[in-house]
Amino acid sequence: MASQIHKRVVELFPRKLITPVTGALALVIGISGGMLFFHFGEGLVKSAHEWLGMLFVVFMLIHILSNWNAITQHFRQRVARNAALSIVLVTGLFLGSGAVSQTKDPNLVSGALEEAPISLLAVLFKVDEAALIDELGKRGLVIANDGQTIQEAAKRAGVDGHHVIKQLVSSVAVLR
């Protein structure tokens, strides 16, 4: 059964195609991950990183199926098993520590930003208050005064304040 699946995968996705595509995607994901780590071009890079990451997972699984015999032979070696186990353990530690340090409400910061007066948001985002009000106006939010909050304006406009904050945070660099 396993050999039939292996044979079918190799027929549908030849190794001469899958291996370079998987390698290229790994390179792009690595570069975009580094860019995200250093907060460079976060808006477009984040989206590309996420979508190409999903594509990478698909191609990586096909690559593993295409090379199943070689991979199983490789993992007969103790070094390979130990390396894989180490990576899994370190990943688990990172994910576990992140879960422990999470606040009870992941939208805590977003909620605080929604409830902050526009004048304070301008200071926090290091942008001109008039530019911030203009940007919010383009998004359908009418700001009556600098003491008004996103939450109030969003409610009046019938939009989700959390969504407005997400959009605003992702585009604040343009306002500077």
C-alpha positions in Angstrom: 0.0 0.0 0.0 2.7 2.5 1.0 4.7 1.7 -2.1 1.6 2.3 -4.3 1.1 5.7 -2.7 4.8 6.5 -3.2 4.6 5.5 -6.8 1.5 7.5 -7.5 2.9 10.6 -5.8 6.1 10.4 -7.8 4.1 10.0 -11.0 1.9 13.0 -10.3 4.7 15.2 -8.9 8.1 14.3 -10.3 11.1 14.8 -8.0 12.8 17.0 -10.5 9.9 19.5 -9.9 9.0 19.0 -6.3 12.6 19.2 -4.8 13.5 22.6 -6.3 10.1 24.1 -5.6 10.2 22.9 -2.0 13.8 24.3 -1.6 12.8 27.6 -3.2 9.8 27.9 -0.9 11.9 27.0 2.1 14.4 29.8 1.1 11.6 32.4 0.7 9.9 31.4 4.0 13.3 31.7 5.7 13.9 35.1 4.3 10.4 36.4 5.0 10.6 34.9 8.5 13.8 36.8 9.1 12.2 40.0 7.8 9.3 39.6 10.1 11.7 38.9 13.0 13.4 42.2 12.4 10.1 44.0 11.7 10.9 44.9 8.1 8.0 45.3 5.7 5.5 43.6 8.0 2.3 44.3 6.1 2.9 42.6 2.8 5.7 40.3 4.1 3.4 38.8 6.8 0.7 38.0 4.3 3.1 36.5 1.8 4.9 34.6 4.5 1.7 33.0 5.8 0.3 32.0 2.4 3.7 30.8 1.0 4.1 28.9 4.3 0.9 27.0 3.7 2.0 26.3 0.1 5.4 25.1 1.6 3.7 22.7 3.9 1.8 21.1 1.0 5.0 20.8 -1.2 7.0 19.6 1.8 4.5 16.8 2.4 4.6 15.8 -1.2 8.4 15.9 -1.1 8.4 13.6 1.9 6.1 11.2 0.2 8.2 11.3 -2.9 11.3 10.5 -1.0 9.8 8.2 1.6 12.3 5.4 1.2 15.3 7.7 1.6 13.8 9.4 4.6 13.0 6.2 6.4 16.5 5.0 5.7 17.9 8.3 7.0 15.9 8.0 10.2 17.4 4.6 11.0 20.5 6.6 12.1 20.5 7.7 15.7 21.8 11.2 14.9 18.8 11.9 12.6 16.3 10.7 15.2 18.0 12.8 18.0 18.1 15.9 15.8 14.4 15.5 14.9 13.5 14.9 18.6 15.5 17.9 19.7 13.7 20.2 17.2 10.3 18.9 18.4 11.2 19.4 22.0 12.6 23.0 21.5 9.5 23.9 19.4 7.3 22.5 22.2 9.1 24.6 24.8 8.6 27.8 22.7 5.0 27.1 22.1 4.4 26.0 25.7 6.1 29.1 27.1 4.1 31.3 24.8 0.8 29.7 26.0 1.8 30.2 29.6 2.7 33.9 29.1 -0.4 34.8 27.2 -2.9 37.1 28.9 -6.3 35.8 29.5 -7.7 38.2 26.9 -5.6 38.2 23.7 -7.6 41.4 22.6 -6.5 43.3 25.7 -4.2 45.7 23.8 -6.7 46.1 21.0 -9.5 46.9 23.4 -7.3 49.5 25.2 -6.5 51.1 21.8 -10.2 51.2 20.9 -11.0 52.9 24.2 -8.2 55.5 23.9 -9.0 59.0 22.8 -7.8 59.9 19.3 -5.3 62.4 20.7 -3.6 59.7 22.7 -3.6 57.3 19.7 -1.8 59.9 17.7 0.9 60.2 20.3 1.1 56.3 20.7 1.4 55.8 16.9 3.7 58.9 16.6 1.5 60.4 13.8 0.0 63.8 13.3 -3.5 63.9 14.9 -5.1 65.5 11.8 -3.6 62.7 9.6 -5.0 60.1 11.9 -8.4 61.7 11.8 -8.2 61.9 8.0 -7.2 58.3 7.7 -10.1 57.2 10.0 -12.4 59.3 7.9 -11.3 57.4 4.8 -12.3 54.3 6.6 -15.8 55.6 7.2 -15.3 56.8 10.8 -16.3 60.4 11.6 -14.3 61.8 14.4 -16.1 64.8 16.1 -13.2 65.7 18.4 -9.8 64.6 19.7 -11.4 63.1 22.8 -13.5 60.7 20.9 -12.5 57.0 20.8 -12.4 54.5 18.0 -15.0 52.5 19.8 -17.4 55.3 19.8 -16.8 56.2 16.2 -17.0 52.6 15.1 -20.2 52.0 16.9 -21.8 55.1 15.2 -20.5 53.9 11.8 -21.7 50.3 12.4 -18.3 48.8 12.0 -16.2 46.6 14.3 -13.7 48.7 16.3 -11.3 45.8 16.7 -11.1 45.5 12.9 -10.5 49.2 12.6 -7.6 49.0 15.1 -6.1 46.0 13.2 -6.2 48.0 9.9 -4.9 51.1 11.5 -2.0 49.3 13.2 -1.0 47.7 9.9 -1.1 51.0 8.0 0.3 53.4 10.6 3.7 53.5 9.0 2.2 55.1 5.9 0.9 58.0 8.0 4.3 58.9 9.3 
